[in-house]
Amino acid sequence: MTRESTVTTLLLGMLLFFAAHSLRIFAEDWRSARIARMGESAWKGAVALASLAGFALMVWGYAETRALPELWHPPLWTRHPAALLTLPAFVLLLAAYVPGTRIKAVVGHPMAVGVTLWAFAHLISNGRAGDLLLFGVFLVWAGADFLAARGRDRLAGTRYATGPWTRDVAAVVVGVVAWALFARWGHVWLMGVAPFA
């Protein structure tokens, strides 16, 4: 595979993935019209298919970019802050799906903040061109998504209800366990890299 085709695969995957996830940022009215025409279930199915296809192409293309030269050589110690940053990122991702957490009530959109931390962690600990492209775009997108979502909340006067503390505890515990399992096995299986090796 040539350098051009490698980057093309990664870019195509990113285009599909981020297009599917950016409509509320850049084309809210168009998105609402499509949902009204297609129905919410059909719309969610189409977005899910585009997201999965984009994700698969991103993983494939990113793996191939390991053949590209490094732009810089991050010091070995950067793995430690990267690991620490990805831990709250996992907790925030879980808090986005557990209803009624105080984490969501305070943060508003914990998934966007979690993705921001995850992307920043990978940028400081990796130095290849593919890293800069993939994680840099994720960082910018997550920041834009968070700002747009908070703007919608302000306009709508949205307030997130909270439930019992056990929901926050569940988000934290499951997030920490998921982080540990992914760091130990999932990251190697998906990306071929052991974070703590």
One Martini backbone bead per residue (centre of mass of N, CA, C, O) as a GRO file, in nm:
protein
  197
    1MET     BB    1   0.095   0.037   0.024
    2THR     BB    2   0.070   0.356  -0.019
    3ARG     BB    3   0.074   0.660   0.116
    4GLU     BB    4  -0.174   0.767  -0.030
    5SER     BB    5  -0.370   0.528   0.036
    6THR     BB    6  -0.343   0.544   0.340
    7VAL     BB    7  -0.452   0.833   0.377
    8THR     BB    8  -0.716   0.789   0.225
    9THR     BB    9  -0.841   0.587   0.417
   10LEU     BB   10  -0.839   0.768   0.666
   11LEU     BB   11  -0.997   1.008   0.545
   12LEU     BB   12  -1.254   0.852   0.469
   13GLY     BB   13  -1.322   0.762   0.755
   14MET     BB   14  -1.339   1.047   0.876
   15LEU     BB   15  -1.557   1.158   0.694
   16LEU     BB   16  -1.781   0.961   0.775
   17PHE     BB   17  -1.774   0.991   1.083
   18PHE     BB   18  -1.792   1.312   1.109
   19ALA     BB   19  -2.042   1.356   0.941
   20ALA     BB   20  -2.233   1.188   1.128
   21HIS     BB   21  -2.134   1.379   1.398
   22SER     BB   22  -2.186   1.699   1.266
   23LEU     BB   23  -2.483   1.794   1.204
   24ARG     BB   24  -2.549   1.951   1.476
   25ILE     BB   25  -2.334   2.173   1.414
   26PHE     BB   26  -2.391   2.245   1.079
   27ALA     BB   27  -2.704   2.082   1.023
   28GLU     BB   28  -2.977   2.088   1.191
   29ASP     BB   29  -3.209   2.137   0.990
   30TRP     BB   30  -3.142   1.906   0.795
   31ARG     BB   31  -3.161   1.681   1.004
   32SER     BB   32  -3.457   1.729   1.087
   33ALA     BB   33  -3.574   1.678   0.802
   34ARG     BB   34  -3.475   1.382   0.774
   35ILE     BB   35  -3.623   1.270   1.019
   36ALA     BB   36  -3.908   1.347   0.924
   37ARG     BB   37  -3.890   1.173   0.659
   38MET     BB   38  -3.763   0.886   0.773
   39GLY     BB   39  -3.724   0.864   1.063
   40GLU     BB   40  -3.558   0.786   1.345
   41SER     BB   41  -3.469   0.493   1.295
   42ALA     BB   42  -3.353   0.526   1.008
   43TRP     BB   43  -3.153   0.744   1.080
   44LYS     BB   44  -2.989   0.588   1.292
   45GLY     BB   45  -2.906   0.364   1.098
   46ALA     BB   46  -2.747   0.538   0.896
   47VAL     BB   47  -2.547   0.656   1.100
   48ALA     BB   48  -2.435   0.386   1.201
   49LEU     BB   49  -2.321   0.286   0.931
   50ALA     BB   50  -2.132   0.525   0.878
   51SER     BB   51  -1.972   0.498   1.141
   52LEU     BB   52  -1.868   0.207   1.105
   53ALA     BB   53  -1.725   0.251   0.837
   54GLY     BB   54  -1.541   0.479   0.934
   55PHE     BB   55  -1.405   0.326   1.166
   56ALA     BB   56  -1.281   0.097   1.001
   57LEU     BB   57  -1.111   0.284   0.816
   58MET     BB   58  -0.951   0.421   1.041
   59VAL     BB   59  -0.813   0.174   1.157
   60TRP     BB   60  -0.680   0.084   0.900
   61GLY     BB   61  -0.535   0.349   0.820
   62TYR     BB   62  -0.381   0.393   1.088
   63ALA     BB   63  -0.215   0.131   1.082
   64GLU     BB   64  -0.066   0.210   0.812
   65THR     BB   65   0.082   0.478   0.930
   66ARG     BB   66   0.331   0.335   1.066
   67ALA     BB   67   0.514   0.370   0.800
   68LEU     BB   68   0.545   0.646   0.875
   69PRO     BB   69   0.705   0.903   0.978
   70GLU     BB   70   0.826   1.074   1.232
   71LEU     BB   71   0.795   1.401   1.365
   72TRP     BB   72   0.832   1.293   1.663
   73HIS     BB   73   0.978   1.211   1.999
   74PRO     BB   74   0.833   1.112   2.257
   75PRO     BB   75   0.867   1.080   2.564
   76LEU     BB   76   0.819   0.821   2.778
   77TRP     BB   77   0.664   0.988   3.009
   78THR     BB   78   0.395   1.049   2.841
   79ARG     BB   79   0.239   0.789   2.923
   80HIS     BB   80   0.138   0.876   3.203
   81PRO     BB   81  -0.054   1.116   3.137
   82ALA     BB   82  -0.215   0.955   2.931
   83ALA     BB   83  -0.330   0.746   3.128
   84LEU     BB   84  -0.467   0.954   3.319
   85LEU     BB   85  -0.657   1.082   3.098
   86THR     BB   86  -0.811   0.816   3.011
   87LEU     BB   87  -0.962   0.758   3.268
   88PRO     BB   88  -1.171   0.997   3.272
   89ALA     BB   89  -1.271   0.940   2.988
   90PHE     BB   90  -1.422   0.677   3.057
   91VAL     BB   91  -1.608   0.795   3.272
   92LEU     BB   92  -1.745   1.002   3.086
   93LEU     BB   93  -1.858   0.802   2.882
   94LEU     BB   94  -2.038   0.658   3.088
   95ALA     BB   95  -2.197   0.913   3.192
   96ALA     BB   96  -2.351   0.954   2.917
   97TYR     BB   97  -2.531   0.665   2.976
   98VAL     BB   98  -2.600   0.750   3.266
   99PRO     BB   99  -2.869   0.837   3.421
  100GLY     BB  100  -2.849   1.100   3.657
  101THR     BB  101  -2.578   1.230   3.676
  102ARG     BB  102  -2.365   1.466   3.811
  103ILE     BB  103  -2.167   1.475   3.585
  104LYS     BB  104  -2.370   1.566   3.367
  105ALA     BB  105  -2.481   1.817   3.514
  106VAL     BB  106  -2.200   1.965   3.508
  107VAL     BB  107  -2.087   1.911   3.211
  108GLY     BB  108  -2.336   1.801   3.002
  109HIS     BB  109  -2.095   1.661   2.789
  110PRO     BB  110  -1.898   1.400   2.856
  111MET     BB  111  -1.812   1.284   2.584
  112ALA     BB  112  -1.663   1.531   2.468
  113VAL     BB  113  -1.459   1.550   2.702
  114GLY     BB  114  -1.346   1.263   2.679
  115VAL     BB  115  -1.240   1.291   2.387
  116THR     BB  116  -1.048   1.521   2.446
  117LEU     BB  117  -0.865   1.368   2.643
  118TRP     BB  118  -0.795   1.131   2.458
  119ALA     BB  119  -0.665   1.296   2.227
  120PHE     BB  120  -0.451   1.445   2.393
  121ALA     BB  121  -0.306   1.196   2.503
  122HIS     BB  122  -0.219   1.094   2.212
  123LEU     BB  123  -0.059   1.345   2.122
  124ILE     BB  124   0.169   1.342   2.359
  125SER     BB  125   0.249   1.009   2.288
  126ASN     BB  126   0.262   1.081   1.973
  127GLY     BB  127   0.457   1.128   1.638
  128ARG     BB  128   0.288   1.074   1.398
  129ALA     BB  129   0.109   1.167   1.131
  130GLY     BB  130  -0.145   0.998   1.201
  131ASP     BB  131  -0.180   1.114   1.485
  132LEU     BB  132  -0.222   1.409   1.415
  133LEU     BB  133  -0.467   1.365   1.239
  134LEU     BB  134  -0.660   1.200   1.415
  135PHE     BB  135  -0.636   1.344   1.705
  136GLY     BB  136  -0.666   1.635   1.608
  137VAL     BB  137  -0.953   1.608   1.494
  138PHE     BB  138  -1.086   1.503   1.750
  139LEU     BB  139  -1.024   1.752   1.922
  140VAL     BB  140  -1.172   1.962   1.752
  141TRP     BB  141  -1.448   1.823   1.739
  142ALA     BB  142  -1.507   1.801   2.045
  143GLY     BB  143  -1.499   2.104   2.099
  144ALA     BB  144  -1.725   2.182   1.900
  145ASP     BB  145  -1.945   1.998   2.017
  146PHE     BB  146  -1.953   2.119   2.300
  147LEU     BB  147  -2.022   2.412   2.224
  148ALA     BB  148  -2.281   2.348   2.067
  149ALA     BB  149  -2.432   2.198   2.294
  150ARG     BB  150  -2.426   2.429   2.503
  151GLY     BB  151  -2.579   2.626   2.324
  152ARG     BB  152  -2.841   2.462   2.311
  153ASP     BB  153  -2.892   2.460   2.615
  154ARG     BB  154  -2.922   2.763   2.654
  155LEU     BB  155  -3.158   2.808   2.455
  156ALA     BB  156  -3.341   2.572   2.606
  157GLY     BB  157  -3.286   2.549   2.919
  158THR     BB  158  -3.111   2.312   3.005
  159ARG     BB  159  -3.155   2.053   3.259
  160TYR     BB  160  -2.997   1.807   3.450
  161ALA     BB  161  -3.097   1.545   3.603
  162THR     BB  162  -3.085   1.381   3.921
  163GLY     BB  163  -2.990   1.108   4.100
  164PRO     BB  164  -2.849   0.885   4.257
  165TRP     BB  165  -2.523   0.820   4.355
  166THR     BB  166  -2.505   0.534   4.225
  167ARG     BB  167  -2.467   0.636   3.935
  168ASP     BB  168  -2.186   0.755   3.972
  169VAL     BB  169  -2.053   0.504   4.080
  170ALA     BB  170  -2.106   0.332   3.830
  171ALA     BB  171  -1.951   0.508   3.627
  172VAL     BB  172  -1.678   0.486   3.769
  173VAL     BB  173  -1.640   0.181   3.796
  174VAL     BB  174  -1.689   0.101   3.498
  175GLY     BB  175  -1.476   0.294   3.381
  176VAL     BB  176  -1.228   0.171   3.522
  177VAL     BB  177  -1.262  -0.118   3.421
  178ALA     BB  178  -1.262  -0.051   3.118
  179TRP     BB  179  -0.984   0.078   3.116
  180ALA     BB  180  -0.822  -0.169   3.216
  181LEU     BB  181  -0.910  -0.371   2.996
  182PHE     BB  182  -0.825  -0.206   2.749
  183ALA     BB  183  -0.526  -0.167   2.829
  184ARG     BB  184  -0.464  -0.479   2.846
  185TRP     BB  185  -0.637  -0.580   2.563
  186GLY     BB  186  -0.790  -0.393   2.355
  187HIS     BB  187  -0.555  -0.223   2.238
  188VAL     BB  188  -0.400  -0.459   2.117
  189TRP     BB  189  -0.626  -0.577   1.937
  190LEU     BB  190  -0.690  -0.306   1.777
  191MET     BB  191  -0.372  -0.162   1.757
  192GLY     BB  192  -0.104  -0.325   1.859
  193VAL     BB  193  -0.084  -0.174   2.150
  194ALA     BB  194   0.087  -0.145   2.460
  195PRO     BB  195   0.062   0.100   2.691
  196PHE     BB  196   0.244  -0.062   2.940
  197ALA     BB  197   0.512  -0.180   2.786
   0.00000   0.00000   0.00000
